[in-house]
Amino acid sequence: MDSLNKINRQLSTTQVIALGFISAILIGAVVLSLPVSSADGSFTPFIDSLFTSTTSVCVTGLVVVTTATHWSLFGKVVILILIQLGGLGIISFTTGIMMVIGRRITLRDRMILEDALNLDTLKGLVRFLQRIFKGTFIVESIGAVCYSLVFIPQYGIIKGVWFSIFHSVSAFCNAGIDILGENSLVPYVSNPWINIVTMGLIITGGIGFLVWWDITNNIKKMAQHEYTPKMAVKKLHIHSKIVIITTLCLVFGGALLIFALEFNNPETIGNLSFFEKIQASLFQSVVLRTAGFMTFSQAGMHGTSIIVCLFLMFIGGSSISTSGGIKTTTFSVLFLSTRATIKGSPHLVVFNKTIPHKTVQKALAVTVVSFTALIIATFMLHLFEGGSLLDATFETTSAVATVGLSRDFTASMGIAGKIIITFCMYLGRIGPISMVIFFNRQQQGSRYFSYPHEDITVG
């Protein structure tokens, strides 16, 4: 026990988080490989159960076996638990359990939680976590009730309630795993209610918990007549403003491009009515923010549309949320920093506030490391699996950004491809930067030296 405690003290908080996800994945893989987890009562090959456990914990959505038919009810419940674990974060979930059983949250626990949520302060962490759990339960419950209006009449009470709960959790956690069949939500491409509920859950889970509380707090101030609507908008934190503006631009901009590029494509939205084309395009743009549901085939999309998809998937959702990607704030900081450089501004100023240079550096580092990981993964996947380079790029981007959409490539992969994509999903969930830090044992107290300055020419 002393040796375990010693090892635990030697691990950084980032390493603890990374190992926490690995532990959950391995436990899930072992349970899913058992006969009780499969529909036919046979053992599932460990590579397939490992892949499924990873895609669940990392809330990705790529699958090598059909979730609806391969897994038993027990297996589906295990998958649902893993999705919820991954969506909230292993450390957040574990800390929540500690709070329920009355265990004291130590300073080290708070530091781990701070890293898990990517926050910069220990102030109010436990209260923040309580609000995350409460908010998650409320939103997922509302989503389940909304889904039940369609699923209960279609499947009956018991199955309808089960389907409603599963898909509400999967959508909110941006997992995109469904138990409807091989065609995901394609049968509901013309159903406005299912589309609206699913998009609402995905966006709510993807904008981030910080934005939640910022918006709700300002709404309360409006209800108490402390703020006018104009003041409530002005009082939003810069983080919230950037997330909301970027999200709206990406969702509607992406939908417009997909609508225009796929308008006459019979393999995607070409045969739909005008309203259904708008609905399907908007849904596609939303799910590209890291939730792998689909209402039309990804394999039939034009190459130009795929480029739009790759761009949206790579950016992903927002920080401290259930989504993946480099995050909307990262993209916005790089875009605004580039604009500031072009205009000759020495500082990045947004909404009359100066963004620290270290934030710009972090955004650049996250983007470069993520893009490098994506290039290496695409090269390896294409090397071992062959096929179309475009399909391989789409698959690895979907995995690294924890999106879960596929151009019918996942199910045909061999063992090498499954291992590569499994690693990509894990890397995408814990973050490429965290993976680099995981192998860096240098302590924060190490000495750093300042050297003489000398400029170089770039561009």
WOWO-V812159 format. One line per field, one symbol per residue. ss: DSSP state (2 for helix, 1 for strand, 0 for the rest). phi: phi as a letter, one per 40 degrees, with the letter a starting at -180 (. if undefined). burial: b if it has 16 or more other ideal C-beta (glycine too) atoms within 10 Angstrom, else e. Layout:
BEGIN
ss->???
phi->???
burial->???
END
This chain:
BEGIN
ss->022222222200222222222222222222222022210000000222222222222000000000222210222222222222222202222222222200000022222222220000000022222222222222222222222222222220222222222222222200000000000002220002222222222222220022222222222222200000222222000222222222222222222222222200000000000222222222222220000000000000002222222222222000000000000222222222222222000001110011102222222222222222222222222222200022222222222200000000022200222222222222222202222222000000000000000000000
phi->.cccccccccccccccccccccccccccccccccdcccccgbccddccccccccccccfchcbbbcdcbcccdcccccccccccdcccgdcccccccdcccgccccccdccccccccfcbaccgcccccccccccccccccccccccccbccccbgcccccccccdcccccccgcgcbbciccfcdcbccccccccccccccccccchcccdccccccccccccgcbcdccccccccddcccccccccccccccccccdccbdbcccbbdcccdccccccccccccccchbccabacccccccccccccccccccgcbcfbccbgcgccccccccccccccccgccbcbbfgbccdcccccccccdccccccccccccdcccccbggccccccccccccccfchcacfbcccccccccccccccccccccgdcccccdcbcccccccbbbbdcacbcbg
burial->eeeeeeeeeeebbbbbbbebbeebbeebbebbbbeebbeeeeebeebbbbbbbbbbbbbbbbbbbbbbebbbeebbebbbbbbbbbbbbbbbbbbbeebeeeeeeeeebbebbbbbbebeeeeebbebbeebbeebeebbebbbebbbebbbeebeeeebbbbbbbbbbbbbbbbbbbbbeebbbeebbebeebbebbbbbbbbbbbbbbbbbbbeebeeeeeeeebeeeebeeebbebbbbbbebbeebbeebbebbbebbeeeeebbeebeeebbebbbbbbbbbbbbbbbbbbebebbeeebbebbbebbbbbbbbbbbbbbbbbbbbbbbebbeebeeeeeeebeeeeeebeeeebeebeebbebbeebbeebbebbbeebeeeeebbbbbbbbbbbbbbbbbebbeebeeebbbbbbbbbbbbbbbbebbebbeeeeeeeeeeeeeeeeeeeee
END
